[in-house]
């Protein structure tokens, strides 16, 4: 499934849409590959996936620099994540 179709179907219901989008867009297999590419501890991505932390500006900038994804696209995905959390306060 391509990234645009995935986002159209699922991004509004998944709290970690940004991570999934980057994985699909860059054709990475899993969070371990993503964490290596971004030079982050795997636990950082795990915390985002499990709703224990949000996507920081530093992480967005790193994703932008490493993968050349426009900041506007990353901000849109982060907004989707924030809307999800607003609709599901029990996850915050």
N, CA, C and O of each residue as an XYZ file, in Angstrom:
368
protein
N       0.854     -1.173      0.000
C       0.000      0.000      0.000
C       0.900      1.235      0.000
O       1.856      1.308      0.772
N       0.599      2.196     -0.854
C       1.452      3.377     -0.882
C       1.108      4.325      0.272
O       0.040      4.236      0.878
N       2.039      5.226      0.552
C       1.914      6.096      1.727
C       0.678      6.989      1.645
O      -0.004      7.184      2.651
N       0.380      7.533      0.470
C      -0.777      8.430      0.356
C      -2.074      7.678      0.637
O      -2.945      8.191      1.339
N      -2.211      6.476      0.100
C      -3.427      5.709      0.344
C      -3.512      5.327      1.810
O      -4.584      5.394      2.411
N      -2.374      4.920      2.395
C      -2.358      4.555      3.812
C      -2.833      5.735      4.657
O      -3.683      5.574      5.533
N      -2.282      6.922      4.394
C      -2.656      8.086      5.194
C      -4.133      8.408      5.019
O      -4.804      8.785      5.980
N      -4.639      8.265      3.818
C      -6.046      8.536      3.594
C      -6.943      7.577      4.357
O      -8.028      7.963      4.792
N      -6.512      6.344      4.526
C      -7.333      5.344      5.198
C      -7.158      5.326      6.702
O      -8.126      5.118      7.433
N      -5.933      5.541      7.181
C      -5.671      5.200      8.566
C      -5.073      6.303      9.426
O      -5.129      6.204     10.652
N      -4.517      7.324      8.852
C      -3.762      8.277      9.665
C      -4.609      8.947     10.733
O      -4.113      9.256     11.816
N      -5.890      9.175     10.437
C      -6.699      9.873     11.421
C      -7.065      8.987     12.609
O      -7.630      9.484     13.583
N      -6.763      7.699     12.558
C      -7.082      6.826     13.676
C      -5.849      6.263     14.371
O      -5.982      5.471     15.304
N      -4.664      6.651     13.941
C      -3.448      6.096     14.526
C      -2.640      7.198     15.203
O      -2.365      8.228     14.586
N      -2.264      7.000     16.443
C      -1.536      8.042     17.157
C      -0.106      8.224     16.679
O       0.500      9.256     16.967
N       0.444      7.280     15.975
C       1.834      7.380     15.533
C       1.914      7.503     14.015
O       2.761      6.879     13.376
N       1.022      8.313     13.444
C       0.945      8.469     11.996
C       2.260      8.964     11.405
O       2.647      8.532     10.319
N       2.944      9.851     12.095
C       4.184     10.392     11.554
C       5.226      9.290     11.397
O       5.886      9.217     10.361
N       5.387      8.439     12.393
C       6.373      7.365     12.307
C       6.020      6.400     11.181
O       6.886      5.994     10.406
N       4.750      6.038     11.096
C       4.324      5.114     10.043
C       4.531      5.726      8.660
O       4.952      5.044      7.726
N       4.235      6.995      8.541
C       4.413      7.689      7.264
C       5.880      7.662      6.835
O       6.186      7.381      5.676
N       6.772      7.952      7.756
C       8.200      7.960      7.426
C       8.657      6.546      7.050
O       9.410      6.378      6.091
N       8.213      5.538      7.790
C       8.581      4.154      7.464
C       8.151      3.800      6.037
O       8.933      3.244      5.265
N       6.912      4.124      5.697
C       6.412      3.821      4.356
C       7.119      4.632      3.282
O       7.531      4.100      2.251
N       7.252      5.914      3.537
C       7.848      6.810      2.541
C       9.286      6.427      2.241
O       9.726      6.504      1.093
N      10.014      6.018      3.256
C      11.434      5.685      3.084
C      11.663      4.192      2.866
O      12.802      3.745      2.735
N      10.580      3.431      2.827
C      10.636      1.985      2.612
C      11.535      1.292      3.639
O      12.353      0.435      3.308
N      11.351      1.695      4.887
C      12.070      1.062      5.991
C      11.222     -0.080      6.537
O       9.993     -0.029      6.489
N      11.884     -1.109      7.056
C      11.164     -2.291      7.517
C      10.529     -2.123      8.888
O       9.460     -2.678      9.146
N      11.177     -1.361      9.779
C      10.679     -1.292     11.149
C      11.288     -0.096     11.886
O      12.097      0.651     11.335
N      10.878      0.062     13.135
C      11.365      1.176     13.950
C      12.865      1.079     14.221
O      13.527      2.101     14.394
N      13.402     -0.131     14.258
C      14.850     -0.284     14.485
C      15.635      0.369     13.348
O      16.617      1.069     13.593
N      15.205      0.141     12.108
C      15.872      0.793     10.973
C      15.700      2.303     11.036
O      16.633      3.057     10.758
N      14.498      2.738     11.404
C      14.240      4.166     11.507
C      15.110      4.804     12.584
O      15.678      5.874     12.367
N      15.217      4.164     13.728
C      16.025      4.735     14.810
C      17.499      4.799     14.407
O      18.192      5.754     14.760
N      17.985      3.804     13.677
C      19.385      3.838     13.205
C      19.588      4.980     12.217
O      20.576      5.709     12.302
N      18.659      5.137     11.285
C      18.779      6.202     10.285
C      18.774      7.581     10.938
O      19.485      8.489     10.506
N      17.961      7.726     11.986
C      17.850      9.021     12.677
C      18.868      9.176     13.801
O      18.968     10.241     14.411
N      19.621      8.120     14.073
C      20.598      8.105     15.159
C      19.932      8.418     16.498
O      20.389      9.262     17.268
N      18.830      7.699     16.741
C      18.077      7.827     17.985
C      18.040      6.483     18.691
O      18.160      5.433     18.060
N      17.876      6.526     19.984
C      17.669      5.292     20.738
C      16.305      4.718     20.342
O      15.336      5.468     20.218
N      16.218      3.416     20.144
C      14.919      2.818     19.807
C      13.833      3.143     20.837
O      12.653      3.208     20.493
N      14.220      3.345     22.078
C      13.232      3.658     23.116
C      12.525      4.988     22.846
O      11.382      5.173     23.264
N      13.182      5.902     22.162
C      12.550      7.186     21.830
C      11.343      6.974     20.930
O      10.288      7.576     21.135
N      11.504      6.123     19.941
C      10.389      5.842     19.038
C       9.316      5.021     19.740
O       8.125      5.205     19.490
N       9.732      4.130     20.603
C       8.783      3.315     21.361
C       7.884      4.189     22.233
O       6.684      3.937     22.343
N       8.463      5.206     22.846
C       7.672      6.108     23.691
C       6.620      6.846     22.879
O       5.508      7.066     23.360
N       6.959      7.233     21.644
C       5.978      7.894     20.773
C       4.883      6.895     20.399
O       3.696      7.214     20.465
N       5.283      5.701     20.013
C       4.317      4.661     19.610
C       3.331      4.324     20.717
O       2.161      4.053     20.448
N       3.800      4.341     21.963
C       2.945      3.960     23.089
C       2.304      5.154     23.785
O       1.714      5.014     24.856
N       2.423      6.342     23.164
C       1.736      7.517     23.672
C       2.328      8.110     24.932
O       1.673      8.911     25.599
N       3.554      7.736     25.276
C       4.172      8.279     26.488
C       4.856      9.616     26.245
O       5.166     10.341     27.191
N       5.089      9.939     24.990
C       5.668     11.231     24.643
C       5.181     11.620     23.250
O       4.736     10.778     22.470
N       5.274     12.900     22.962
C       4.875     13.379     21.646
C       6.079     13.495     20.722
O       7.207     13.169     21.092
N       5.818     13.956     19.546
C       6.880     14.184     18.564
C       7.453     15.567     18.826
O       6.752     16.571     18.710
N       8.712     15.613     19.175
C       9.350     16.889     19.496
C       9.751     17.636     18.228
O       9.851     17.054     17.148
N       9.976     18.930     18.385
C      10.459     19.739     17.264
C      11.832     19.230     16.810
O      12.143     19.242     15.619
N      12.643     18.787     17.765
C      13.969     18.254     17.424
C      13.844     17.010     16.543
O      14.593     16.854     15.579
N      12.898     16.124     16.874
C      12.703     14.919     16.061
C      12.199     15.288     14.672
O      12.661     14.735     13.674
N      11.255     16.218     14.604
C      10.761     16.657     13.293
C      11.890     17.209     12.432
O      11.985     16.904     11.243
N      12.744     18.024     13.044
C      13.863     18.601     12.307
C      14.823     17.507     11.838
O      15.327     17.558     10.716
N      15.070     16.528     12.690
C      15.971     15.435     12.313
C      15.384     14.632     11.152
O      16.104     14.281     10.218
N      14.085     14.339     11.203
C      13.426     13.614     10.111
C      13.539     14.427      8.824
O      13.839     13.880      7.762
N      13.302     15.719      8.922
C      13.420     16.608      7.763
C      14.830     16.568      7.177
O      14.998     16.439      5.964
N      15.832     16.677      8.030
C      17.221     16.718      7.561
C      17.680     15.382      6.976
O      18.350     15.358      5.943
N      17.332     14.284      7.618
C      17.797     12.971      7.173
C      17.072     12.509      5.913
O      17.700     11.980      4.995
N      15.757     12.704      5.864
C      14.955     12.167      4.769
C      14.449     13.212      3.787
O      13.807     12.874      2.793
N      14.736     14.482      4.062
C      14.321     15.588      3.194
C      12.798     15.631      2.997
O      12.301     15.915      1.907
N      12.090     15.347      4.068
C      10.631     15.462      4.058
C      10.302     16.901      4.454
O      10.805     17.383      5.469
N       9.477     17.591      3.683
C       9.170     18.991      4.005
C       8.572     19.137      5.410
O       7.769     18.316      5.853
N       8.985     20.196      6.086
C       8.493     20.479      7.434
C       6.962     20.590      7.435
O       6.311     20.124      8.370
N       6.395     21.195      6.412
C       4.933     21.347      6.346
C       4.243     19.988      6.365
O       3.202     19.838      7.005
N       4.793     19.015      5.687
C       4.220     17.667      5.676
C       4.310     17.037      7.069
O       3.367     16.393      7.528
N       5.442     17.226      7.728
C       5.620     16.678      9.084
C       4.674     17.348     10.068
O       4.117     16.684     10.942
N       4.487     18.650      9.935
C       3.571     19.362     10.832
C       2.139     18.889     10.630
O       1.381     18.781     11.595
N       1.760     18.607      9.388
C       0.413     18.113      9.106
C       0.207     16.758      9.780
O      -0.847     16.506     10.364
N       1.203     15.896      9.700
C       1.097     14.586     10.337
C       1.061     14.707     11.860
O       0.343     13.962     12.526
N       1.832     15.641     12.408
C       1.808     15.851     13.850
C       0.446     16.384     14.287
O      -0.046     16.033     15.360
N      -0.160     17.226     13.461
C      -1.501     17.743     13.780
C      -2.515     16.599     13.824
O      -3.414     16.598     14.666
N      -2.374     15.630     12.924
C      -3.244     14.453     12.942
C      -3.086     13.722     14.267
O      -4.072     13.316     14.883
N      -1.853     13.559     14.697
C      -1.557     12.889     15.970
C      -2.208     13.644     17.133
O      -2.829     13.031     18.001
N      -2.068     14.955     17.150
C      -2.636     15.762     18.242
C      -4.167     15.695     18.242
O      -4.779     15.624     19.308
N      -4.782     15.717     17.074
C      -6.238     15.598     16.989
C      -6.699     14.255     17.537
O      -7.716     14.174     18.227
N      -5.957     13.213     17.231
C      -6.289     11.881     17.746
C      -6.271     11.891     19.271
O      -7.180     11.373     19.918
N      -5.211     12.495     19.840
C      -5.106     12.541     21.302
C      -6.226     13.371     21.921
O      -6.702     13.054     23.011
N      -6.650     14.434     21.233
C      -7.763     15.236     21.742
C      -9.066     14.440     21.760
O      -9.881     14.580     22.672
N      -9.248     13.603     20.738
C     -10.457     12.773     20.674
C     -10.402     11.588     21.638
O     -11.429     10.998     21.972
N      -9.182     11.246     22.081
C      -8.992     10.092     22.983
C      -8.145     10.512     24.175
O      -6.996     10.087     24.292
N      -8.695     11.346     25.066
C      -7.912     11.878     26.196
C      -7.385     10.788     27.110
O      -6.417     11.021     27.832
N      -7.980      9.617     27.105
C      -7.482      8.538     27.962
C      -6.094      8.083     27.539
O      -5.413      7.404     28.307
N      -5.657      8.443     26.331
C      -4.336      8.062     25.852
C      -3.273      9.109     26.166
O      -2.078      8.847     26.025
N      -3.700     10.274     26.585
C      -2.737     11.353     26.849
C      -2.025     11.144     28.169
O      -1.181     11.955     28.550
